[in-house]
């Protein structure tokens, strides 16, 4: 979906296809048929943006077979879909029964991460619509925090520097500008936007490598949106992309009813890092199960958990979501005279990890849910004065 900003530029809104993970090219093509096109039709749109997730095997198949890449581009066009951004965070296995820490491998200290991201950048130049010259790729925030010593930090810095050089060369070759964005996430080396400033300014490529602001992650770490974005701007760190998502919020985690409600969201597939603010600062656990274990996390103040809950469906009381953080952040990003980013992506990948009674049972129900999320995001953008384009 495209929107005209007051400054005349185009802001793109998409939804991320990692909600229906596929490891192979055939699986990606099935996603377009079974999910993405039906979502577009529900919205009554002639064109819908998708944030494509290409696992390592699918990306490699497209790199090795130019005809297959042309075929994917033709299939996108045929189904009324367009791609301006890729989710390069998960490498493979995002559909496993247990993902947890595996999603952080390989990290930016490993050469496979550089190779994969380079492949994604090459593919994106071929997938961009003819009238779009800039694409973005979100990626993991360097690594999970342990083990990450000085040698690994230097390897990651070198990899990002090499990536920036390759993106410059790709721009010169194709005329398409691809930018990569580290996505701060609780528990990682770059947990917050503040943590991103040092590593990114060390790379010295603000035009190529910046931050992907994920509003669920921002809220989980109790970051103040205005403070976070002001600090990035002051440091010269760009925001190539933002992900619109909401975390799980528990206002009174000491109450038995609240803990019981939270326990329904503790599941074995993904990590749900949980945080609270204490007089001594931010405290947290690496998973919701750990937080609920007796005394593991102070419960005198609200908890937030890294669980991407559907934007349009606030959890039942006594829980709620951090949608207000999303709304505030979105206003700061695109509500001003010039947009801070032009690529927005709804990323609720946890539909099938929701408590059983909240999960979509059929493809149609999932498509309805994704369409409802995009409708909410569209309405937020038009409320900010952006004009929806055909």
C-alpha positions as CSV (number, residue, x, y, z in Angstrom):
1,X,0.0,0.0,0.0
2,X,1.3,3.4,-0.9
3,X,0.7,6.8,0.7
4,X,1.6,10.3,-0.3
5,X,3.3,12.3,2.5
6,X,2.8,16.0,2.8
7,X,6.3,16.5,1.5
8,X,5.4,14.8,-1.8
9,X,7.3,11.5,-1.1
10,X,5.7,8.1,-1.1
11,X,5.5,6.0,2.1
12,X,5.1,2.3,1.6
13,X,3.1,0.0,3.9
14,X,3.5,-3.8,3.7
15,X,3.0,-6.9,5.8
16,X,5.7,-9.4,6.5
17,X,5.3,-12.9,5.1
18,X,7.3,-14.6,7.9
19,X,3.8,-15.2,9.4
20,X,3.5,-18.0,6.8
21,X,7.1,-19.3,6.7
22,X,8.4,-21.3,3.8
23,X,11.9,-22.6,3.2
24,X,11.7,-23.2,-0.5
25,X,10.9,-21.2,-3.6
26,X,7.8,-23.3,-4.2
27,X,6.7,-22.5,-0.7
28,X,7.1,-18.8,-1.4
29,X,5.0,-19.0,-4.5
30,X,2.3,-20.9,-2.6
31,X,2.3,-18.0,0.0
32,X,1.6,-15.5,-2.7
33,X,-1.3,-17.6,-4.0
34,X,-2.8,-18.8,-0.7
35,X,-2.3,-15.8,1.6
36,X,-0.9,-12.6,0.0
37,X,-3.3,-12.2,-2.9
38,X,-6.4,-13.1,-0.7
39,X,-5.3,-10.4,1.7
40,X,-5.1,-7.9,-1.1
41,X,-8.5,-8.9,-2.3
42,X,-10.0,-8.5,1.2
43,X,-8.6,-4.9,1.3
44,X,-10.1,-4.1,-2.1
45,X,-6.7,-3.1,-3.4
46,X,-5.3,-3.4,-6.9
47,X,-1.8,-3.5,-5.4
48,X,-0.5,-4.7,-2.0
49,X,3.0,-4.4,-0.6
50,X,4.5,-7.4,1.1
51,X,7.7,-7.6,3.2
52,X,9.0,-10.8,1.7
53,X,10.9,-13.3,3.9
54,X,13.3,-15.5,1.8
55,X,14.9,-18.3,3.7
56,X,18.5,-19.2,2.8
57,X,17.4,-22.1,0.5
58,X,14.9,-20.0,-1.4
59,X,17.3,-17.1,-1.8
60,X,20.0,-19.4,-3.0
61,X,17.7,-20.9,-5.6
62,X,16.8,-17.5,-6.9
63,X,20.5,-16.4,-7.1
64,X,21.4,-19.6,-9.0
65,X,18.5,-19.4,-11.4
66,X,17.9,-16.0,-13.1
67,X,14.8,-17.5,-14.8
68,X,13.3,-18.4,-11.5
69,X,13.9,-14.9,-10.3
70,X,12.2,-13.5,-13.3
71,X,9.4,-15.9,-12.7
72,X,9.0,-14.7,-9.1
73,X,8.8,-11.1,-10.2
74,X,6.2,-12.0,-12.8
75,X,4.2,-13.9,-10.2
76,X,4.2,-10.8,-7.9
77,X,3.0,-8.6,-10.8
78,X,0.3,-11.1,-11.8
79,X,-1.1,-11.3,-8.2
80,X,-1.0,-7.5,-7.7
81,X,1.8,-7.7,-5.1
82,X,4.9,-5.5,-4.8
83,X,8.1,-5.8,-2.8
84,X,10.2,-2.9,-1.5
85,X,11.5,-4.5,1.6
86,X,12.8,-7.9,2.7
87,X,12.9,-9.4,6.2
88,X,16.5,-10.7,6.4
89,X,16.4,-11.5,10.2
90,X,15.5,-15.2,10.2
91,X,18.0,-17.2,8.1
92,X,16.2,-20.5,8.0
93,X,13.9,-22.7,10.1
94,X,11.5,-20.0,11.1
95,X,8.6,-22.5,10.8
96,X,10.1,-25.1,13.2
97,X,8.2,-26.2,16.2
98,X,10.9,-24.6,18.3
99,X,12.8,-21.6,17.0
100,X,13.9,-19.8,20.2
101,X,17.7,-18.9,20.0
102,X,18.1,-20.4,16.6
103,X,16.7,-17.3,15.0
104,X,19.9,-15.4,15.9
105,X,22.2,-17.7,13.9
106,X,24.3,-17.2,11.9
107,X,25.1,-13.8,13.4
108,X,27.0,-10.9,12.0
109,X,30.3,-12.4,13.2
110,X,29.8,-15.4,10.9
111,X,30.5,-15.0,7.1
112,X,27.3,-16.8,6.2
113,X,25.3,-13.8,7.4
114,X,27.1,-11.4,5.1
115,X,26.8,-13.8,2.2
116,X,23.0,-14.2,2.7
117,X,22.4,-10.5,3.1
118,X,24.4,-9.8,0.0
119,X,22.2,-12.3,-1.9
120,X,19.1,-10.6,-0.5
121,X,20.3,-7.2,-1.7
122,X,20.9,-8.5,-5.2
123,X,17.5,-10.2,-5.3
124,X,15.8,-7.1,-4.1
125,X,17.2,-4.9,-6.9
126,X,15.4,-7.3,-9.3
127,X,12.1,-7.5,-7.4
128,X,11.6,-3.7,-6.8
129,X,8.7,-2.2,-8.8
130,X,9.8,-0.4,-12.0
131,X,9.0,3.0,-10.4
132,X,10.8,2.4,-7.1
133,X,14.6,2.9,-6.8
134,X,15.1,2.2,-3.1
135,X,14.7,-1.0,-1.2
136,X,15.4,-2.0,2.4
137,X,16.4,-5.1,4.3
138,X,15.9,-5.6,8.1
139,X,18.4,-7.8,9.8
140,X,19.3,-9.1,13.3
141,X,21.0,-6.8,15.8
142,X,24.5,-8.2,15.4
143,X,24.0,-11.2,17.6
144,X,22.5,-12.7,20.7
145,X,24.4,-11.1,23.6
146,X,26.4,-14.2,24.6
147,X,29.0,-15.1,23.6
148,X,30.1,-11.9,21.9
149,X,33.6,-10.8,22.8
150,X,35.8,-8.1,21.2
151,X,37.0,-10.3,18.4
152,X,33.4,-11.1,17.4
153,X,32.4,-7.5,17.6
154,X,35.3,-6.6,15.3
155,X,34.3,-9.4,12.8
156,X,30.7,-8.0,12.8
157,X,31.9,-4.5,12.2
158,X,34.1,-5.6,9.3
159,X,31.2,-7.6,7.8
160,X,28.9,-4.5,7.9
161,X,31.6,-2.4,6.4
162,X,32.0,-4.9,3.6
163,X,28.2,-5.0,3.1
164,X,28.1,-1.2,2.8
165,X,30.8,-1.3,0.1
166,X,28.9,-4.1,-1.8
167,X,25.6,-2.1,-1.6
168,X,27.4,1.0,-3.0
169,X,28.7,-1.2,-5.9
170,X,25.3,-2.7,-6.4
171,X,23.8,0.8,-6.6
172,X,26.3,1.8,-9.2
173,X,25.6,-1.3,-11.2
174,X,21.8,-1.4,-11.1
175,X,20.7,2.1,-10.2
176,X,18.8,0.6,-7.3
177,X,19.7,1.8,-3.8
178,X,19.5,-0.9,-1.1
179,X,19.8,-0.1,2.6
180,X,20.1,-2.5,5.5
181,X,18.7,-1.9,9.0
182,X,19.7,-3.5,12.3
183,X,16.6,-4.4,14.3
184,X,17.2,-3.9,18.1
185,X,15.7,-6.7,20.1
186,X,15.7,-7.5,23.8
187,X,18.5,-9.9,24.8
188,X,20.7,-9.1,21.8
189,X,24.0,-7.2,21.6
190,X,21.9,-4.3,20.2
191,X,19.0,-4.5,22.6
192,X,17.8,-0.9,22.3
193,X,18.1,2.0,19.8
194,X,20.7,3.5,22.1
195,X,22.8,0.3,21.8
196,X,22.7,0.6,18.0
197,X,24.5,4.0,17.9
198,X,28.0,2.8,18.8
199,X,28.2,-0.1,16.3
200,X,26.6,1.8,13.5
201,X,28.7,4.9,13.8
202,X,31.7,2.7,13.8
203,X,30.7,1.3,10.4
204,X,30.7,4.9,9.0
205,X,28.0,4.2,6.4
206,X,24.9,6.1,7.5
207,X,23.6,6.0,4.0
208,X,23.7,2.2,3.8
209,X,23.3,0.7,7.3
210,X,20.9,2.1,9.9
211,X,18.2,1.0,12.4
212,X,14.9,-0.8,11.9
213,X,12.6,0.5,14.6
214,X,10.3,-2.3,15.7
215,X,7.7,-0.8,17.9
216,X,7.1,-4.1,19.9
217,X,10.8,-4.3,20.7
218,X,10.9,-0.6,21.5
219,X,8.0,-0.9,23.9
220,X,9.3,-4.2,25.5
221,X,12.5,-2.3,26.6
222,X,10.4,0.6,27.9
223,X,12.1,3.0,25.5
224,X,10.6,6.4,25.2
225,X,9.9,6.9,21.5
226,X,10.8,10.6,21.3
227,X,14.0,10.1,23.3
228,X,15.0,7.1,21.2
229,X,14.4,8.8,17.8
230,X,16.0,12.1,18.8
231,X,19.2,10.2,19.9
232,X,19.4,8.4,16.6
233,X,19.0,11.6,14.7
234,X,21.6,13.4,16.8
235,X,24.1,10.6,16.1
236,X,23.4,10.6,12.4
237,X,21.9,7.1,12.4
238,X,19.2,6.6,9.7
239,X,16.0,4.6,10.0
240,X,15.6,2.9,6.6
241,X,12.6,0.9,7.9
242,X,10.1,0.5,10.8
243,X,8.1,-2.5,11.8
244,X,4.6,-1.9,13.2
245,X,4.0,-4.3,16.0
246,X,2.7,-4.4,19.6
247,X,4.0,-6.2,22.7
248,X,2.1,-7.8,25.5
249,X,1.6,-5.5,28.5
250,X,0.7,-6.6,32.1
251,X,0.0,-3.6,34.4
252,X,-0.2,-5.6,37.6
253,X,1.9,-8.7,37.3
254,X,1.8,-9.5,41.0
255,X,-1.9,-10.4,40.8
256,X,-2.6,-14.2,40.4
257,X,-5.2,-13.5,37.7
258,X,-2.6,-11.5,35.6
259,X,0.0,-14.2,36.0
260,X,-2.5,-16.8,34.9
261,X,-3.4,-14.8,31.8
262,X,0.3,-14.3,31.0
263,X,0.9,-18.0,31.3
264,X,-1.4,-18.6,28.4
265,X,1.0,-16.8,26.2
266,X,4.1,-18.8,27.3
267,X,4.7,-21.2,24.5
268,X,7.6,-23.3,23.2
269,X,8.2,-21.9,19.7
270,X,9.5,-18.4,20.1
271,X,11.5,-16.4,22.7
272,X,9.3,-14.0,24.6
273,X,11.8,-11.8,26.4
274,X,10.1,-10.0,29.3
275,X,11.1,-6.7,30.9
276,X,10.2,-4.4,33.8
277,X,11.5,-1.1,35.1
278,X,12.8,-1.0,38.7
279,X,14.4,1.8,40.7
280,X,17.7,0.3,39.7
281,X,16.8,0.3,36.0
282,X,15.6,-2.2,33.4
283,X,15.3,-5.9,34.5
284,X,14.4,-8.8,32.5
285,X,14.3,-12.5,31.7
286,X,15.0,-14.3,28.4
287,X,11.6,-15.8,28.2
288,X,8.1,-15.4,29.6
289,X,8.3,-18.8,31.3
290,X,11.4,-17.6,33.2
291,X,9.6,-14.4,34.3
292,X,6.7,-16.4,35.7
293,X,8.9,-18.7,37.7
294,X,8.7,-17.6,41.4
295,X,10.7,-14.5,42.1
296,X,12.6,-14.5,38.8
297,X,11.5,-11.0,37.9
298,X,10.3,-8.2,40.2
299,X,6.6,-7.7,39.9
300,X,5.9,-4.4,41.6
301,X,5.8,-2.5,38.3
302,X,4.3,-3.4,34.9
303,X,5.8,-6.2,32.7
304,X,6.1,-6.2,28.9
305,X,6.8,-9.3,26.9
306,X,8.2,-9.7,23.4
307,X,5.1,-11.3,22.0
308,X,3.8,-9.7,18.8
309,X,0.1,-9.5,19.4
310,X,-2.3,-8.6,16.6
311,X,-2.5,-4.9,16.2
312,X,-6.3,-4.7,15.9
313,X,-7.1,-7.2,18.7
314,X,-6.2,-6.1,22.2
315,X,-5.7,-9.0,24.5
316,X,-8.5,-9.6,27.0
317,X,-8.4,-8.1,30.4
318,X,-6.4,-8.1,32.6
319,X,-3.8,-7.9,29.8
320,X,-3.4,-5.3,27.1
321,X,-1.0,-4.4,24.4
322,X,1.5,-1.6,23.7
323,X,-0.4,-0.3,20.7
324,X,-0.2,3.3,22.2
325,X,3.6,3.1,21.8
326,X,3.2,2.1,18.1
327,X,0.8,5.1,17.6
328,X,3.2,7.5,19.2
329,X,6.2,6.2,17.3
330,X,4.4,6.2,14.0
331,X,3.5,9.9,14.5
332,X,7.1,10.7,15.2
333,X,8.3,8.8,12.2
334,X,5.9,10.0,9.5
335,X,3.7,12.7,11.1
336,X,6.2,15.5,10.7
337,X,7.0,17.7,7.7
338,X,9.5,15.1,6.4
339,X,9.1,11.3,7.0
340,X,11.9,9.8,9.1
341,X,11.4,6.5,7.2
342,X,9.4,5.6,4.0
343,X,9.2,1.8,4.6
344,X,6.7,0.5,7.1
345,X,6.0,-3.2,7.7
346,X,3.3,-4.8,9.9
347,X,5.1,-7.8,11.5
348,X,2.9,-10.0,13.6
349,X,4.5,-13.4,13.0
350,X,3.0,-15.0,16.1
351,X,-0.6,-15.8,15.0
352,X,-0.1,-19.5,15.4
353,X,1.7,-19.0,18.7
354,X,-1.3,-17.3,20.3
355,X,-3.3,-19.1,23.0
356,X,-5.3,-21.8,21.2
357,X,-8.6,-20.0,21.5
358,X,-7.2,-16.9,19.8
359,X,-5.4,-18.7,16.9
360,X,-6.9,-18.6,13.4
361,X,-8.0,-22.1,12.4
362,X,-8.3,-21.6,8.6
363,X,-6.4,-19.7,6.0
364,X,-9.4,-17.5,5.6
365,X,-9.3,-16.5,9.2
366,X,-5.6,-15.7,9.1
367,X,-6.1,-13.6,5.9
368,X,-9.0,-11.7,7.7
369,X,-6.7,-11.0,10.6
370,X,-3.8,-9.7,8.5
371,X,-6.2,-7.5,6.5
372,X,-7.6,-6.1,9.7
373,X,-4.1,-5.2,10.9
374,X,-3.3,-3.5,7.7
375,X,-6.6,-1.6,7.8
376,X,-5.7,-0.3,11.3
377,X,-2.3,0.8,10.1
378,X,-3.8,2.5,7.0
379,X,-6.2,4.4,9.2
380,X,-3.4,5.5,11.5
381,X,-1.5,6.8,8.5
382,X,-4.5,8.7,7.0
383,X,-5.2,10.2,10.5
384,X,-1.7,11.6,10.3
385,X,-2.5,13.3,7.0
386,X,-1.0,10.9,4.5
387,X,-3.1,10.3,1.4
388,X,-3.7,6.7,0.3
389,X,-2.7,6.1,-3.3
390,X,-4.3,3.6,-5.7
